[in-house]
């Protein structure tokens, strides 16, 4: 069935890949307790395989001096409307309170002190953050996007990466979602567009 879907995109002139550039960076999207620890948060899924895959990419990036950036989602409970319409659409997101364990990176993820850590309010790692400036000042032209969720924050970050002029690369082993069907459908669509 997936092949039939790919044929539709191909016939429409969609789906060719643009490949790598010359200077990559690694982006790790929202691999925080609130999304990786199902026993602690209703927002979380089992992302154990993705944690392992991301750590392999982090190790490889470090060996090559590739810049690494991490994002987490967090809201200030003392600021009314901190999440805007995004939090109104998905009110459980407001459980991700700044300073809480749910906003901390999963301790299995190997972030170093020199890696950029951004707190975001919306799906895209670019919206309302200095990520684009961070990448441009380092001469980055390719963004390897990992993390969760494939159907939400990963997808939004990939779309914005392309819109900002970065070549997005998505290692499928290093992205995950709560529901496999959404994960698969979004990977197909991201690859095709």
C-alpha positions in Angstrom: 0.0 0.0 0.0 2.9 2.4 0.8 4.2 1.9 -2.7 0.9 3.0 -4.2 1.0 6.2 -2.1 4.6 6.8 -3.2 3.5 6.4 -6.8 0.8 9.1 -6.4 3.4 11.5 -5.1 5.9 10.6 -7.8 3.3 11.1 -10.5 2.5 14.5 -9.0 6.1 15.5 -9.3 6.7 15.3 -5.6 9.2 13.2 -3.7 12.6 13.8 -5.1 15.3 14.2 -2.5 17.6 17.2 -2.3 20.3 15.4 -0.3 23.0 16.6 2.0 24.8 19.9 1.9 28.4 20.5 3.1 27.9 21.5 6.8 25.4 19.6 8.9 24.0 20.2 12.4 22.0 17.7 14.6 18.7 18.7 16.1 17.2 16.7 18.9 13.5 17.6 19.2 11.7 17.3 22.6 13.3 14.2 24.0 12.2 15.3 27.4 10.6 13.3 30.3 7.2 14.5 29.4 7.4 12.7 26.1 9.6 9.8 26.8 8.4 8.5 30.2 4.8 7.0 29.8 4.7 6.3 33.6 5.1 10.0 34.3 3.1 11.7 31.6 0.0 11.0 29.4 1.8 12.8 26.6 4.6 10.3 26.5 5.2 7.2 24.4 7.8 4.4 24.4 10.7 6.0 22.6 13.5 3.6 23.9 14.7 2.7 20.4 14.8 6.3 19.4 16.8 7.2 22.5 19.4 4.6 21.4 19.5 5.8 17.8 19.8 9.5 18.8 22.7 8.7 21.1 24.5 7.0 18.3 24.0 10.2 16.1 25.1 12.4 19.0 28.4 10.4 19.4 29.0 10.6 15.6 28.3 14.3 15.6 30.7 14.9 18.4 33.5 13.1 16.6 33.1 15.4 13.6 32.5 18.6 15.6 29.0 18.9 14.2 26.9 21.5 16.1 24.1 19.9 18.2 20.9 21.6 19.4 18.2 20.3 21.7 14.7 21.5 22.2 12.2 21.0 25.0 8.6 22.3 25.4 7.8 24.2 28.6 5.2 26.7 29.8 5.3 29.2 32.6 2.2 28.5 34.8 2.4 32.1 36.0 2.0 33.6 32.5 -1.6 33.5 31.3 -1.8 32.2 27.7 1.9 31.2 27.6 1.2 28.5 25.1 -1.2 30.6 23.0 -3.7 28.7 20.8 -1.3 25.7 20.7 -2.0 25.0 24.4 -5.7 25.7 23.9 -5.8 23.1 21.2 -3.9 20.6 23.3 -4.4 21.6 26.9 -2.4 18.6 28.3 0.7 20.4 27.0 0.3 22.8 29.9 1.4 20.0 32.2 4.9 20.7 30.8 5.6 23.4 33.4 9.0 25.1 33.3 11.2 23.8 36.1 9.3 20.5 36.4 10.8 17.1 35.6 8.5 16.8 32.6 10.5 19.5 30.9 14.0 18.0 31.6 15.7 16.2 28.9 15.5 12.4 29.3 18.7 11.6 31.3 19.5 8.8 28.8 20.1 11.5 26.1 23.8 12.5 26.1 23.7 16.3 25.9 26.9 18.1 26.7 27.1 21.6 28.4 28.3 23.2 25.1 25.2 21.9 23.2 22.5 24.5 22.6 19.3 23.9 24.6 16.2 25.8 23.5 12.8 26.0 25.3 10.0 26.4 22.9 6.3 27.0 23.1 5.1 25.7 19.7 5.6 22.8 17.4 8.5 24.1 15.3 12.0 24.3 16.8 12.3 27.5 14.8 9.2 29.5 15.9 10.1 31.9 18.6 13.6 30.6 19.1 17.1 31.6 17.9 17.7 28.3 16.2 18.0 29.7 12.7 20.6 32.3 13.8 22.5 29.6 15.7 22.7 27.5 12.5 23.5 30.3 10.1 26.3 31.7 12.2 27.9 28.2 12.1 27.6 27.9 8.4 25.1 25.0 8.6 23.3 24.1 5.4 21.9 20.6 6.4 19.8 19.8 9.5 19.6 16.2 10.7 16.3 16.2 12.6 15.6 13.6 15.3 13.2 13.3 18.3 9.5 13.4 18.8 6.8 13.5 17.8 7.1 12.7 14.1 3.5 13.9 13.4 3.9 17.1 15.4 7.1 18.9 16.4 9.5 16.9 14.2 7.3 17.5 11.1 6.9 21.2 11.9 10.6 21.6 12.5 11.4 19.8 9.2 9.0 22.1 7.2 10.5 25.2 8.8 14.0 23.9 8.3 13.3 23.7 4.5 11.6 27.1 4.6 14.7 28.6 6.2 17.0 27.1 3.6 18.4 24.1 5.5 18.4 20.7 3.9 16.4 18.5 6.3 17.5 14.9 6.8 15.4 12.6 8.9 16.9 9.3 10.1 13.8 7.2 10.5 15.2 5.2 13.4 15.8 8.4 15.4 12.2 9.8 15.3 9.1 8.5 17.0 5.5 9.1 17.8 2.8 7.8 20.1 1.0 6.0 17.3 2.8 4.0 14.6 0.2 4.9 11.9 0.8 8.6 12.3 4.5 8.1 12.5 4.5 6.1 9.2 2.1 8.5 7.4 4.1 11.5 8.4 7.5 10.0 7.4 6.0 9.2 4.0 4.7 12.7 3.6 7.8 14.4 4.8 9.9 12.3 2.4 7.6 13.1 -0.5 7.4 16.8 0.1 
